[in-house]
Amino acid sequence: MAEYLSLETGYEPCSMQVLTHMPMPDIKPDHFLPFVSDESLTVHAGEKQYWIPKCSIGTPIIKSTTRWFDNSEELIAFREGRQTSFEYARYGNPTTKVLEEKISALERAESTLFVSSGMGAIVSVLLSLVTPGGHVVATKDSYWEARMFIQNKLSLMGVTATFVDMNDMDSLKEVLENNKVSLFYADSPSNPLLNCLDIKQVVGGCVSGSENLISKIRSCHYDLGSPLVPDAAYMIIRGMKTLHLRVETQNNTALKMAQLLEKHPRVNHVYYPGLPSHPEHDIARSHMSGYGGVVSFEVAGDLQATMKFVDSLKLPYIATSFGGCESLVQQPAIMSFWDYSAAERAKIGIKDNLIRFSFGIEKFEDLAADILQALQKM
């Protein structure tokens, strides 16, 4: 085994298996950069694993559930931490490992754990870091399913919770001083109102993704049994290589659309952190290189008029989620927040006339024309 600076983690030495009968090329150290751009990391980080055949540029999909050992000594070496292995699919997979190292490089983190869903990741974090009798502080407009888990499920473990306005630092400070807080949970930008948190004032010296932190979460994840399947890992790896191209298009489209909608007489309000009118615009500008592909806005109409606007659109799909190549649109009052009363929705800012639009990579002019004609038909 030999160590070389490479793109495996973006900034750390990583192990590379060297066959004794194959001479290593004379490569100068400065050919291996200690840091490269995110665009290049999405393509190369984590890819050059020792187990990947040299003839394969793409990452192979390893579907095996169980990994066998050559002999007892190899098994003992694995148990003692002297040799890596995946042993069983619930504990890891070679294809998924490539994806995890790619994300670690992008996040400048020591370690990353991938699970089968975003909610699976949230639950793993909460269950592993919040002990019975603990206290969780979360923002009022955090992801609704996460809030319900904290409020309704963690409470069964004797965990209490306080929900604060995202940037009310005085209230946050008071809660932190008066409670033994186990964890602070927030989404930034929030969904669907796109509020932005001043992360620098909340996180402090905490390093997200430290090996110590991730090992605790990984242990809980093993018990939950929700690993990411290798086929999904492969598709994410493949998609990440062109991610920056797609996100750049989505960012540009969303910003121009937010500017267009803000001036339209049939739009009451636009929620987009890229607009100077957004209350956390300065925070977003200091934290983000782009403002995202999601724009939320309130049209000048009631529930039925808003439904007519959505139904008049030709290009986007009426669907939840976001971030894909296709544009998606939803009216939160009748989709994500259908199970809540109008009073409950109003309490958290979800009005009947609210639209959440996730822009894809279609041409801006086509999307703009479609939105304008739908607004005209309201």
Secondary structure, 3 states (H helix, E strand, C coil): CEEEECCCCCCCEEEECCCCCCCCCCCCHHHCCCCCCHHHHHHHCCCCCCCCCCCCCCCCCCCCCECCCCCHHHHHHHHCCCCCCCCEHHHCCHHHHHHHHHHHHHHCCCCCCCECCHHHHHHHHHHHHCCCCCEEEEECCCCHHHHHHHHHHHHHHCCEEEEECCCCHHHHHHHHHHCCEEEEECCCCCCCCCCCCCHHHHHCCCCCCCHHHHHHHHHHHHHHCCECCHHHHHHHHHHHCCHHHHHHHHHHHHHHHHHHHHCCCCEEEEECCCCCCCCCHHHHHHHCCCCCCEEEEEECCCHHHHHHHHHHCCCCEECCCCCCCCCEEECHHHCCCCCCCHHHHHHCCCCCCEEEEECCCCCHHHHHHHHHHHHHCC
